[in-house]
Amino acid sequence: MRKTMVLAISLAGMMAMGAGKQDDPLTRPIAPEQAKRWLAPQSPARLHGSTYLVGFGGLNVALIRTSAGLILIDGAVPQAVPDIEANIRQLGFSIRDVKLILSTEPHYDHAGGLAALARDSGATVIASMPAAAVLRQGGGDRDDPQAAWLERFPGVAKLRTVRNGEVIRLGDVAVTAHATPGHTLGSMSWSWKSCEGKACKTIVFASSLNPLAADGWRFADPAHRGFVEAFRGTFARVKAMRCDLLIASHPLDGDADRLAKLAKARSPHPFVDPAACRRYAMRAEAVLEKKLQE
């Protein structure tokens, strides 16, 4: 009888522990092995003024503090959401302080966590019109050059669309939307002004410009001319942007070293580089031209 009681108590304890970890359909892992490369832990950091990084070694997620709440940029993969929210708390904020979430592209590595983050914060997700259609259905864009590789992700319900050049305002911060199609036809980059004392800089959070395509999908195919033209227009736009400090959706080579330097000294600022956006576009442009020649 005593053994039966002990067994019953043990089972009840196991069930209680299991109940503490309820399945959340919005944070179920996507492509866990591949995501490991992106989700290297990274301490949250104040990048410049009211701009922070709350993401990972292989995926940038940015946070902007305004007088009326927070703006989050991108959401990584679904399983990253608890860590993003923990990084926000570590900075002294709450996920409920987030009022707007800006999306760079409707791919699962940047948009997979948007639905959970929007639910937890109550924020509205903002994206381009082409991206919004894909975000609502959680991926599945058959025309995407990477369609054969892409995972589906939780669909986003609370969405607002913006056009190229439109300004989004929250409190004392104005963020400008820049259409940067190519990697996806809905890609959007974002820029805003950030000040440390009298030192004000224009920060750009840039969508991926990498001309990636699944096996068998060729940019040189006449049927895909629209993507090539979109890329070329984007390269020209990004080269011409006012850009004192660049945050790329996937961290650039050397960013980890720059963060380490920033933790030791904020002047000279290791990320400030007015030529960063131009170089970012030129590197992607060279990759596309090589693909076209091949």
N, C-alpha and C positions, 0 to 999 in steps of 0.2 A: 504494500500500500504506500509506504514511504517513498519507494523508488518511483512509483507511478506519479506521486505528487511532485517530486523533484523534476521528473521528466516534463510534466505539464507546465511547471514554473519556467523551466528552461526554454520550452517551446514558446511560451507566452513572451519571454524576454526577447527571443529572436524575432518574433513577429513584431514586437514593439519597435525594435531597432530598424526592421525593414520598413515599418510604417513611416519612420522618420525620413526615409529617402523615397518619396513618392515619384513615380515617373512623370516627367514634365515633357509633353510632346514638343514644346517649343525650344527645348535645350538638348534634345537627343543628339548624340554625336553624329557628325557627318564626316566621312572619309577620315577616320581617326589616325590612321598611319600617316597619311599625307599631311594632315593638320599638325602633327607633331613638329614638323619643320617650321611651321609658322608661329606656333604658340610657345616659343621659348620664353620663360618668365622674364619680365622686365619691370623694375620698380617704377611706379608712376613718378613723373617729373614735371616741374614747371619749365616749359620750354622758353617762353618769352612773355613777359607781362602777364596777361590774364589767359594765356594759352598753355595747355598742359598735354602731356602724352599719357594715356591710360591703357595702352595696348601692349604689344609683345615684340619679341626680337625679330619676328618675320612678318608681322601685320601691324600697321599703325592704326590707332584709334585716337582721335584728338578730342579735347574738351576745351570749350571756351566759357569763361566766367563772364556773365553780364550782370547789369544792375537788376535784371528781372528774371534771373535763373540761368541755367546752363544750356549750352548747345553742344551736342555730341556729334562727331563725324565718324561714320561707319560703325559696323557692329560685329565684325569678324565672323567666325563660325558659331553655331548655336552653343556648343559646349564651352565656348570662351566667355559666355555672358556672366557667370558667377565671378570670374576673375576680373572682368571689366568693372563690375559693380563694386567688388572689393577694392580695386585700385581707386575708384571714385571716393569711396569711404575713407581710404587712407589719406586722401588729400583734404579731408575734412568736410566733404560734401555728401549728399545723399542722391541716390538714383531718382528720387522723387523731385529733386531740384531740376532735373533735365526737362526742358520744355519743347525743344526741337531736336530732331535727329536728321542730319544731312547724309544722303547716300551718294557714294561716288559711282557705283556700278552694280547691276543686278546679277552678280556672280556669288555663289555660296560662300566664298572665302571672305567677302566683305559685307554681304547682305544676310547671311545665314542667321545672325543673331539679332537682326532688327526687330522681328516680331516680338521676341521675348523682352528686349529692352524697351520697346514701345509699350508693351503691357505693364511692365514693372514701373515705368516712369509716368505713364499717361501721356507721353509726348506724341507729337505729330511727326511722321517721317516725311521728309521733303526730297523729291527726286525729279529728274527730267520726265517729260511725258512718255518717251519711249521706254525708259526704265521702269516707270510706275506700272505699266501694263505687265511687265515681267515680274516685278516684285509682288503684285497682287496674287499672281498664280504660283509664286514660289519657284520661279525658273521655268525651264521647259521651252525656251526660245529656240525653235528649230533652225532659224536663220543665223544663229550665233556661230562664228568661225570655230569656237571650241565646244559646240553642242555635244559632240560625242564623248567629251570628257566630263561634262558638268553634272553635278549632283543637284537634285531638287532640295528645296529648303522651305521652312515654314513661311507661308504667304503673309504679306503685310496688309492689314485692313485699313488703318488710319493713315491715309496718304494725302499729300498736297503736291501738286506739280508746279514747277517753275520753268521759265524760259531763259535762254542765254542772255546774260546781262542783267537779269532781274536781281533786285536787292532785297534780302530778307533781314528784317530788323527785330531785335529782341533787346529791350532796355537800351543801353548805351552802345551796343555793338551792331554794326551793319556788315552783313556777309553778302558778297556778290557771287552769283552763279555763273560759271563759265562752261558752256557746252564743249566737251572734249571727246567727241565720238571717234571710234576706230576700234579700240580693244573690245568695246561693245558700242552699239549705236546709241545707247542711252547714257554713256559715261558723262559725268559732270565733275568739274573741279570747283574749288571754293576759295575765295580770298577775303581777307579782312585786315584791319589795322590793329596792331597790338603795341602798347607803350610800356616802357619801363622808365618811369620818370619822364624826362623830356625826349628820350630815345624811342621814337616810334618807327615801327617796321611794318611792311606789308607782308603778311604770311600767306602762302599758297598751300592748300592741301590738294595735291594733284592726283587725279585718277591714274590708273595704269595706262601707259602709252605703248606697252609691249605688243607688237603684232604677232600674237600667238595664234596658231590654228591647229586643229586636230589633223591627224594623218589623212592625206587625200584631199584636204581643203586647201586650195591654192589662191593666193592673192592675185596671181597673174591671170586667173580665169576671167574672161570678159564679163561673166555673170556677177563677179564680185567687185566690179569697178567702183560701186558705191562705197565700199569699205576703204578702198585705196584713196578715193577722193576725200572721204571723211578724215582719214588719217592725215593727209597732206594739209587740209584746212586746220586741223588741230595742231599740227606741228608749228604752223605759222602763228597761230593764236598764242600758244604757250611761249614761243620764243619772244613774242612782243609783250608779254605780261609784265606788269610791275611786280617784282618778286624779290624781296630782300631775304626771305627765309623760306625754304622749300620743305614741306612734309610730303613725301611720296606715299602712296597707299601701301606699298611694300617698302620697308626701309632701304635706303641706298647703301652702297658699300661705304664703310667708314662712319656710318651713323652711330654705331655702338661706341666707337672711340670718341666721337664728338659728345655723346651723352656723358661719358666718363669725364671728359675735360670740363663739361658744363657743371658737373657736380662739384668740381674743385674751384672753378672760377667762372664768373659770368662775363668778364671782360678781359680780353676781347672775346666776343661771343662766337663760339666755335661753329654755329650753324648759319650765321649771317654771311650770305654770299649772293650779291645781286645778279650773278651770272648763272645761278643754279638752275633756274627754269629753262634757260636757253640750252644749257648742256644736256639737261634731262630730255628735251625734245630732240636735240641733235643725235643723241645716242639711239633713240628709238627710230628716228628717221633713217639712220644708217642701216639698222637691222631690216627695216622694211625694204629698202632699196636692194639689199643683198638678196632678200627672198624673191623679189621680182626678177632679178637677174638670173637666179637659179632656176 
